[in-house]
Amino acid sequence: MKYIIYEYATGMEKLFEQYPHLKDYFDSLTLDNNYLIQLMECAYKNVDYLNDIIYSALSKRQEYHRIGHLHIFENQLTHEIIRLEVKKYAIEVESRDKNNIFFDILYHNLKSYVIINGNL
């Protein structure tokens, strides 16, 4: 499955709680023009900093590989290959489920976030 994760910008979590339809609107945005990119910048944080956090947490593990913004981890027990790509405002994870090392790292480092099933 493919999961897309966004980290809310400061103050947006309370706004989205108060106006749930606004949250649905932002979650459905695609970055196909400058106006939508500017809207996305208002609602979500830039998550580039997660590249360094993920690398520092996993760099000593033999099963981990990094190619730019793409992080790959092969689970030795299940032989599942998990991919995580950090984009400017989104994190895309391809895995069987949300029980893996990448989600553990994200849960510990993101303060307020939304996870969207990218297979919908």
N, C-alpha and C positions, 0 to 999 in steps of 0.2 A: 504494500500500500504506500501511497505517497501522502505525506503530511506537510502542510505549510504552516509555519509558525511566525507570528508577528509579535513584537514587543510594543506595548502601548507607550506613547509619549507621556510625559508628566502631565497629570491631571485628566487624561482622556478616559481612564478607567471609570472614574466617578461620572463623567459625562455620558459614557456608554451605558452605565447602570441606570441613569436617569432617563435616557432616551434609547431604548434597545433597537428601534428601527434605524437610528443613525449608525449604530454598530454594524447592523446587517448591511447597510449601504457601503461602509468602508471595507468590510470583509469581501464584498463582491467586486471591488475595483480592480481593474487591470491597468498596467502601466503603458498604455498605448499612445498617450499624448502628454504634453507638458502640464496641462491643467490638472490631470489626474495624478501626475507625479507630485505636484505641489500639494494637492489634497492629502496624498499618502504621507508626505513629509510632516503634515500637521498632526496626523493621528498616530503614526508609528515611529519608533526610534530607529536610527541607523544601527544595524547589528554587526557591522564589520569587526568590531572589537572581539566578537566571539571566536574568530579565527585563531587568535592568539591563546585564548582560554582553552579551547579544545585541543590545540596543539600541545600546550604545556601539560595538560592532563593526560594525554595519551602518547606523547612522543617516544617514551621509553618502551612502549608495548610493541612486540614483534608483529602483532596482527594489524597494526595501524599504519596507514599510508596517507600522505597529503600531497595533492597536486593543486597548487594555488588555493582557490576557495573551496575545493572539493576535498572532503575528508572521507576515507574509506576504512571500514573496520570489518574484519572477518572473524566471526564468532567461532572459536575453536571447537566448541561442543556441538553446535547445531550446523556448522559450516555455512551459515547464512552470511551473505555479504550485505552490509548496511552502508548506505551512502548518505552523506549530509553535505549540502551545498549552501554556503552562506552568500546570500545576495545582499544588495544594499539595504532593503527594508524587510526581507523575508529570509527564513531559513527553511529549506526543503529537505525533508528526510524521507528516504525510501527504505522501508523495512516491513517485516511481516506484521509487527505490532508496535506498541509504544513502550514495551519492556525491553530496553536495550541501553547500552552505555551512553549513547548520544543524548537520549532523553534524560538520563540521570544527570548529566552535566548541565543540560539546559534548565531542568527544574531547579537546580541549585544556584544558577546564575541569572535567571530572568526574574524580575520583580513582578511584573504584570504582563500577561501574554494571552494570546488566543491561538488555539490549534484548529486548523481547518483540514478536513479530509480532502485531499486533492483529487481523489478518484470519483467524486460526485459528478 
